Amino acid sequence: MRYIKPLLMFTLSGLMFCYLQAAEVSSPKQTDAEMAKRIIGTWVVDYASKSYSCKGTISFATNSTYVAEATIGDADPISQKLTTHVERFEGSWQITNAWLTQSVTNCIGLNGSPPKQFAHDKIIRVDENEFSFYNCGKEQSAFIVKYKRLSP
């Protein structure tokens, strides 16, 4: 019981860090409409840490749909060995107050895991060459994800 309060405070401070950092870095000069216009196209990501990796693409369309395909590596909690699998998500997206929300309508290749129904990430920047955001999902700690433009 005595560990619950420190754990709760640690969790809340992590969430506040994610929110404050994202709010601090987001460009107030870009409106949601400007970000939505700039996000259209295909982006490539290649991210790796000790416990997680993601290499793939995501394409945002003008009709507010997206398709994402990636090879995901998840570390075994005991051995720390990364095992990989391919995931493909399709769905809709919207940007509100510099937060990108992606809803999943179809997914393939999750090895029996239920789909993540949505992602809600704070945009840091989106321009002609780079799209980056704080991943503030419930399943991970906040970390920055950067995509490079593959095609307009």
Secondary structure, DSSP 8 states (H G I E B T S, - for coil): -TTHHHHHHHHHHHHHHHHHHHHHHS-TTS-HHHHHHHH-EEEEEEEE-SSEEEEEEEEE-TTSEEEEEEEEEEE-TTT--EEEEEEEEEEEEEEETTEEEEEEEEEE--TT-----EEEEEEEEE-SSEEEEEE--TTS--EEEEEEEEE-
